[in-house]
Amino acid sequence: MEKLNKYKKQIVIFVTIFLLATYGIFPALTAANTLLNLVGGIGGLVLLVWVGLELKEYVTSTKGEIVDTIEPEEVVKMTAKPKVPRKPKTTKSEYPLEPHVKAVKRVSKTIKTK
């Protein structure tokens, strides 16, 4: 309830603006009478200026209330983990075959040439 009492003026003003726009400005702009359209257009411009001024007043009046003091938090120092040397990766061959040179030597010994 405190917030409603605190912002009572702003609530009444914006409800009034809404009702004027809904039941005064929009019907005047959509009427078939040109003179009524002009009056509705001027009323709409006045209404827009009023909304802008009320918003500006609302923002400037609540600017000091929003800001809170923030207490600095304790700074916790992070200690780095000791680095452990990694073992070098051993690469396995894609095919589990012995090297070509060894295979050729073994085959050439079994094949005798004339």
C-alpha positions in Angstrom: 0.0 0.0 0.0 2.9 2.3 0.7 4.0 2.2 -3.0 0.5 3.1 -4.1 0.3 6.1 -1.8 3.8 7.1 -2.8 3.0 7.1 -6.5 -0.7 8.2 -6.2 -0.2 11.4 -8.2 1.6 9.6 -11.1 -1.1 6.9 -11.2 -3.9 9.4 -11.4 -2.2 11.4 -14.1 -1.5 8.5 -16.3 -5.0 7.1 -15.9 -6.4 10.5 -16.8 -4.2 10.7 -19.9 -5.3 7.2 -21.0 -8.9 8.0 -20.6 -8.6 11.3 -22.5 -6.8 9.6 -25.3 -9.3 6.7 -25.5 -12.5 8.6 -25.2 -11.5 12.1 -26.5 -8.6 12.1 -29.0 -9.1 8.8 -30.9 -12.8 9.4 -31.6 -12.1 13.0 -32.7 -9.4 11.8 -35.1 -11.6 9.1 -36.7 -14.7 11.3 -37.0 -16.0 12.4 -40.5 -15.9 16.1 -39.5 -12.7 17.9 -40.6 -12.9 20.5 -37.9 -13.3 17.8 -35.2 -10.2 16.0 -36.7 -8.1 19.2 -36.4 -9.3 19.6 -32.7 -8.4 16.0 -32.1 -5.0 16.4 -33.6 -4.2 19.5 -31.6 -5.5 17.7 -28.5 -3.3 14.7 -29.3 -0.2 16.9 -29.6 -1.0 18.6 -26.3 -1.5 15.2 -24.7 1.9 14.0 -26.0 3.6 17.0 -24.5 1.9 16.5 -21.2 3.0 12.8 -21.1 6.6 13.8 -21.9 6.6 16.4 -19.1 5.1 14.0 -16.6 7.6 11.3 -17.5 10.5 13.8 -17.2 9.2 14.8 -13.7 8.8 11.2 -12.6 12.3 10.3 -13.7 14.0 13.2 -12.1 12.0 12.8 -8.8 12.9 9.1 -8.4 16.5 9.4 -9.5 17.9 9.7 -6.0 15.7 6.9 -4.6 16.9 4.2 -6.9 20.6 4.6 -6.2 21.7 2.3 -3.2 25.1 2.2 -1.7 26.9 -0.9 -2.6 29.5 -2.2 -0.2 32.7 -3.6 -1.7 33.0 -7.3 -1.3 36.1 -8.9 0.0 38.7 -9.7 -2.6 39.7 -13.3 -2.5 43.0 -14.1 -4.0 43.1 -17.2 -6.1 46.2 -19.3 -6.0 47.3 -21.1 -9.1 47.6 -24.8 -9.0 51.2 -26.1 -9.5 51.9 -27.1 -13.0 52.6 -30.7 -13.6 54.7 -31.6 -16.6 52.8 -33.6 -19.1 54.2 -36.8 -20.7 54.7 -36.4 -24.5 52.1 -38.2 -26.4 53.2 -41.3 -28.3 51.5 -41.7 -31.6 50.4 -45.1 -32.7 50.5 -45.8 -36.4 47.2 -46.0 -38.1 47.8 -49.5 -39.3 49.5 -52.1 -36.9 52.0 -53.2 -39.5 55.8 -53.2 -39.2 57.7 -50.7 -41.2 58.1 -51.3 -45.0 61.9 -51.7 -44.9 61.8 -54.7 -42.5 59.0 -56.4 -44.5 60.9 -56.0 -47.8 64.1 -57.5 -46.3 62.2 -60.5 -44.9 60.4 -61.2 -48.2 63.6 -60.8 -50.2 65.4 -63.4 -48.1 62.7 -66.0 -48.7 62.5 -65.4 -52.4 65.6 -66.6 -54.1 66.5 -65.2 -57.5 68.4 -67.2 -60.1 
